[in-house]
């Protein structure tokens, strides 16, 4: 189809264009078609209006074997009204243009990637004036050829050629510029975002589809927090399994046994298609027969700038049968039972030429616990902190014994749901002006646990570090670029931030630097949430009441499971679980000598040199105060 399209464009270049007498019809809620293949219609343009609706058409169409230009008809009154530009193609409601889009096929080098867009620009301003359009793009050379007036319309042909040195199939953002210069008023221009995508003239076998998949918890906000993220490519020639033995996902259960629960999180899968054909999606699992999954929305494969001015709409809508069209991101959102062992998310297939289903399976390590209560910051959305207390359902039968041995204690037990230990136990705690997010926990240890040993209160802690925070914003673009390239920012996150503990005596600990070290990637999860513009951080801390401030890493292992858990002794043997958790810039505090990890601290049974070191640390801490 690339050669055929090239012939059509060459015919246009060698002769005057042919036009239908009426404006070209543009589909409202545009039906995107293939560029390549049996039903391919070649390059296509599309307009997204400010309400998220779409309209568009192929850049050329053939009637009785004669190629006709299919121009994009626009209108504006910039001088007198300072109004927006409108699309006026037949059948389209009059809505302001938010973003223009053009998808081209061909190899990524400049010799073979290009195409033509016809634009008709009409003035709605009173009095004589001239109209002009141009394109500002760093990635494409654009040659403009005016073709005179058709009534009050000025017609232009824009020929696009990709610049040399750009080698990827990609989407790039530039600006489409409308200009009007009436005889009796100053010139006025309007710049509108213009996205151009170049795609491969073939199937995913040669240019794999690009996937970004987020699993979000069942939070109170409209979307929930990201708890797992997968990024991968897929050529759709064989089944695909992702996420196996990578991220852990915390699952609070309302009751036992475990399999009696159905806990629905939300999985949103975005598919960027840089092939020349559409792909379709159906799903089959244990709860439904074959049925269609309709896209939740479509989007440009362009990162958000985080500002209202000059950004593109994050979501817009096409006709459903567009499926996964060339050059765009298509998003699917569905319930995902994180308890069930059935993890088949979708069946994918090419629309034309049709082929068999290929199955996508998403699996992660689940950490289960009986829910003791969840508390969150209700002043903002998404919440700056979320804390869930739970009764840990360990994979192994000896985990509590291991946790006790790590601290030289016995009889370690956890609270039950009937103990109600989380009521009133979680609240915001002010730590310092440069702390980005913080929360404190203070819960009473039930008497029945204290009488027989030590209490262990497992906590799942989530922090959302907002892009707008003055300590986060300077690093956001760097983190976002890394996220979009790899889907992982755990390592670069520690260049700028860390997680800290503060016990009831005011001793501080840099959790990542001093205790987790090589286990950091296994125990802490970090995600960049572009939708909510936050950095989401998750970790599990198993809080033990006791006289020392200390951190130990304890394994929960069986023949099929291996998880590492952070166990923290809170430093005060007062019948309470007490600890403050906070996120702040890296190096925010100088760790006190008495709060080191690995079983350190000023506990009983220390040698004389160790006691001297503890006394020195206490004196040093008091001097700071």
ChimeraX attribute file (.defattr): number of C-alpha atoms within 10 A of each C-alpha:
attribute: neighborCount
match mode: 1-to-1
recipient: residues
	/A:1	19
	/A:2	22
	/A:3	10
	/A:4	11
	/A:5	19
	/A:6	17
	/A:7	12
	/A:8	16
	/A:9	19
	/A:10	11
	/A:11	13
	/A:12	17
	/A:13	13
	/A:14	8
	/A:15	8
	/A:16	9
	/A:17	14
	/A:18	12
	/A:19	13
	/A:20	11
	/A:21	6
	/A:22	8
	/A:23	16
	/A:24	21
	/A:25	18
	/A:26	26
	/A:27	19
	/A:28	19
	/A:29	21
	/A:30	22
	/A:31	19
	/A:32	26
	/A:33	23
	/A:34	24
	/A:35	30
	/A:36	26
	/A:37	17
	/A:38	11
	/A:39	14
	/A:40	18
	/A:41	20
	/A:42	25
	/A:43	27
	/A:44	24
	/A:45	25
	/A:46	24
	/A:47	26
	/A:48	26
	/A:49	22
	/A:50	15
	/A:51	14
	/A:52	20
	/A:53	21
	/A:54	26
	/A:55	27
	/A:56	29
	/A:57	24
	/A:58	22
	/A:59	25
	/A:60	22
	/A:61	16
	/A:62	12
	/A:63	9
	/A:64	6
	/A:65	7
	/A:66	10
	/A:67	17
	/A:68	19
	/A:69	23
	/A:70	27
	/A:71	27
	/A:72	27
	/A:73	22
	/A:74	19
	/A:75	22
	/A:76	23
	/A:77	19
	/A:78	22
	/A:79	22
	/A:80	13
	/A:81	10
	/A:82	13
	/A:83	13
	/A:84	17
	/A:85	25
	/A:86	22
	/A:87	24
	/A:88	21
	/A:89	25
	/A:90	14
	/A:91	13
	/A:92	18
	/A:93	14
	/A:94	12
	/A:95	18
	/A:96	18
	/A:97	22
	/A:98	24
	/A:99	23
	/A:100	23
	/A:101	21
	/A:102	22
	/A:103	25
	/A:104	28
	/A:105	29
	/A:106	23
	/A:107	19
	/A:108	21
	/A:109	17
	/A:110	19
	/A:111	12
	/A:112	14
	/A:113	21
	/A:114	25
	/A:115	24
	/A:116	24
	/A:117	21
	/A:118	21
	/A:119	21
	/A:120	27
	/A:121	29
	/A:122	25
	/A:123	22
	/A:124	17
	/A:125	17
	/A:126	10
	/A:127	9
	/A:128	11
	/A:129	17
	/A:130	16
	/A:131	20
	/A:132	17
	/A:133	21
	/A:134	16
	/A:135	21
	/A:136	16
	/A:137	18
	/A:138	12
	/A:139	19
	/A:140	21
	/A:141	18
	/A:142	20
	/A:143	13
	/A:144	17
	/A:145	12
	/A:146	15
	/A:147	13
	/A:148	11
	/A:149	14
	/A:150	11
	/A:151	7
	/A:152	16
	/A:153	18
	/A:154	21
	/A:155	22
	/A:156	22
	/A:157	21
	/A:158	19
	/A:159	18
	/A:160	21
	/A:161	20
	/A:162	24
	/A:163	19
	/A:164	13
	/A:165	10
	/A:166	13
	/A:167	12
	/A:168	13
	/A:169	20
	/A:170	19
	/A:171	20
	/A:172	17
	/A:173	22
	/A:174	18
	/A:175	19
	/A:176	20
	/A:177	16
	/A:178	22
	/A:179	20
	/A:180	24
	/A:181	17
	/A:182	19
	/A:183	11
	/A:184	10
	/A:185	11
	/A:186	10
	/A:187	14
	/A:188	15
	/A:189	15
	/A:190	17
	/A:191	20
	/A:192	21
	/A:193	20
	/A:194	21
	/A:195	23
	/A:196	22
	/A:197	20
	/A:198	27
	/A:199	30
	/A:200	28
	/A:201	26
	/A:202	19
	/A:203	24
	/A:204	23
	/A:205	12
	/A:206	11
	/A:207	19
	/A:208	19
	/A:209	20
	/A:210	17
	/A:211	18
	/A:212	18
	/A:213	21
	/A:214	20
	/A:215	25
	/A:216	21
	/A:217	23
	/A:218	15
	/A:219	17
	/A:220	13
	/A:221	12
	/A:222	9
	/A:223	17
	/A:224	18
	/A:225	30
	/A:226	27
	/A:227	24
	/A:228	22
	/A:229	23
	/A:230	18
	/A:231	19
	/A:232	16
	/A:233	15
	/A:234	17
	/A:235	16
	/A:236	23
	/A:237	15
	/A:238	11
	/A:239	14
	/A:240	16
	/A:241	12
	/A:242	14
	/A:243	17
	/A:244	12
	/A:245	12
	/A:246	14
	/A:247	20
	/A:248	20
	/A:249	21
	/A:250	20
	/A:251	21
	/A:252	23
	/A:253	22
	/A:254	17
	/A:255	13
	/A:256	10
	/A:257	9
	/A:258	15
	/A:259	11
	/A:260	12
	/A:261	15
	/A:262	14
	/A:263	18
	/A:264	17
	/A:265	22
	/A:266	23
	/A:267	23
	/A:268	20
	/A:269	24
	/A:270	25
	/A:271	25
	/A:272	25
	/A:273	28
	/A:274	30
	/A:275	28
	/A:276	31
	/A:277	29
	/A:278	27
	/A:279	25
	/A:280	20
	/A:281	21
	/A:282	17
	/A:283	18
	/A:284	15
	/A:285	12
	/A:286	10
	/A:287	6
	/A:288	8
	/A:289	10
	/A:290	10
	/A:291	10
	/A:292	13
	/A:293	17
	/A:294	16
	/A:295	22
	/A:296	17
	/A:297	18
	/A:298	24
	/A:299	20
	/A:300	23
	/A:301	21
	/A:302	17
	/A:303	14
	/A:304	17
	/A:305	12
	/A:306	15
	/A:307	8
	/A:308	9
	/A:309	7
	/A:310	15
	/A:311	17
	/A:312	25
	/A:313	19
	/A:314	15
	/A:315	17
	/A:316	19
	/A:317	21
	/A:318	25
	/A:319	16
	/A:320	16
	/A:321	15
	/A:322	22
	/A:323	23
	/A:324	29
	/A:325	26
	/A:326	31
	/A:327	31
	/A:328	23
	/A:329	23
	/A:330	27
	/A:331	22
	/A:332	19
	/A:333	18
	/A:334	17
	/A:335	14
	/A:336	22
	/A:337	16
	/A:338	24
	/A:339	20
	/A:340	15
	/A:341	10
	/A:342	15
	/A:343	18
	/A:344	18
	/A:345	20
	/A:346	21
	/A:347	21
	/A:348	20
	/A:349	20
	/A:350	20
	/A:351	17
	/A:352	17
	/A:353	13
	/A:354	10
	/A:355	12
	/A:356	12
	/A:357	19
	/A:358	17
	/A:359	20
	/A:360	19
	/A:361	16
	/A:362	19
	/A:363	21
	/A:364	18
	/A:365	17
	/A:366	16
	/A:367	16
	/A:368	20
	/A:369	24
	/A:370	20
	/A:371	18
	/A:372	24
	/A:373	18
	/A:374	18
	/A:375	18
	/A:376	23
	/A:377	16
	/A:378	12
	/A:379	8
	/A:380	10
	/A:381	15
	/A:382	25
	/A:383	22
	/A:384	22
	/A:385	25
	/A:386	21
	/A:387	24
	/A:388	20
	/A:389	28
	/A:390	26
	/A:391	22
	/A:392	21
	/A:393	15
	/A:394	17
	/A:395	17
	/A:396	15
	/A:397	12
	/A:398	11
	/A:399	18
	/A:400	20
	/A:401	14
	/A:402	17
	/A:403	25
	/A:404	21
	/A:405	14
	/A:406	17
	/A:407	20
	/A:408	9
	/A:409	14
	/A:410	16
	/A:411	15
	/A:412	20
	/A:413	20
	/A:414	20
	/A:415	22
	/A:416	15
	/A:417	17
	/A:418	7
	/A:419	12
	/A:420	15
	/A:421	20
	/A:422	22
	/A:423	14
	/A:424	11
	/A:425	18
	/A:426	21
	/A:427	17
	/A:428	16
	/A:429	14
	/A:430	13
	/A:431	18
	/A:432	12
	/A:433	7
	/A:434	12
	/A:435	15
	/A:436	21
	/A:437	23
	/A:438	22
	/A:439	24
	/A:440	21
	/A:441	21
	/A:442	18
	/A:443	18
	/A:444	18
	/A:445	22
	/A:446	17
	/A:447	10
	/A:448	11
	/A:449	17
	/A:450	16
	/A:451	10
	/A:452	12
	/A:453	15
	/A:454	20
	/A:455	28
	/A:456	26
	/A:457	25
	/A:458	24
	/A:459	22
	/A:460	19
	/A:461	21
	/A:462	24
	/A:463	28
	/A:464	26
	/A:465	25
	/A:466	22
	/A:467	21
	/A:468	13
	/A:469	12
	/A:470	11
	/A:471	18
	/A:472	20
	/A:473	14
	/A:474	13
	/A:475	14
	/A:476	20
	/A:477	14
	/A:478	13
	/A:479	22
	/A:480	22
	/A:481	13
	/A:482	15
	/A:483	19
	/A:484	15
	/A:485	11
	/A:486	12
	/A:487	18
	/A:488	20
	/A:489	21
	/A:490	18
	/A:491	11
	/A:492	13
	/A:493	19
	/A:494	16
	/A:495	12
	/A:496	16
	/A:497	18
	/A:498	18
	/A:499	23
	/A:500	24
	/A:501	21
	/A:502	21
	/A:503	22
	/A:504	16
	/A:505	12
	/A:506	14
	/A:507	18
	/A:508	23
	/A:509	27
	/A:510	26
	/A:511	22
	/A:512	20
	/A:513	18
	/A:514	15
	/A:515	21
	/A:516	21
	/A:517	10
	/A:518	10
	/A:519	14
	/A:520	19
	/A:521	14
	/A:522	15
	/A:523	20
	/A:524	19
	/A:525	23
	/A:526	23
	/A:527	25
	/A:528	26
	/A:529	19
	/A:530	16
	/A:531	9
	/A:532	17
	/A:533	18
	/A:534	22
	/A:535	23
	/A:536	22
	/A:537	23
	/A:538	22
	/A:539	19
	/A:540	22
	/A:541	19
	/A:542	24
	/A:543	22
	/A:544	33
	/A:545	26
	/A:546	23
	/A:547	16
	/A:548	23
	/A:549	30
	/A:550	26
	/A:551	29
	/A:552	20
	/A:553	19
	/A:554	19
	/A:555	16
	/A:556	19
	/A:557	16
	/A:558	12
	/A:559	7
	/A:560	7
	/A:561	14
	/A:562	13
	/A:563	17
	/A:564	15
	/A:565	21
	/A:566	23
	/A:567	23
	/A:568	28
	/A:569	25
	/A:570	26
	/A:571	27
	/A:572	19
	/A:573	15
	/A:574	13
	/A:575	17
	/A:576	19
	/A:577	26
	/A:578	25
	/A:579	25
	/A:580	23
	/A:581	24
	/A:582	24
	/A:583	22
	/A:584	24
	/A:585	19
	/A:586	17
	/A:587	14
	/A:588	16
	/A:589	12
	/A:590	9
	/A:591	19
	/A:592	17
	/A:593	21
	/A:594	25
	/A:595	28
	/A:596	21
	/A:597	21
	/A:598	16
	/A:599	20
	/A:600	19
	/A:601	25
	/A:602	24
	/A:603	17
	/A:604	9
	/A:605	8
	/A:606	13
	/A:607	9
	/A:608	9
	/A:609	9
	/A:610	16
	/A:611	16
	/A:612	13
	/A:613	16
	/A:614	21
	/A:615	15
	/A:616	14
	/A:617	19
	/A:618	17
	/A:619	12
	/A:620	13
	/A:621	17
	/A:622	9
	/A:623	8
	/A:624	7
	/A:625	7
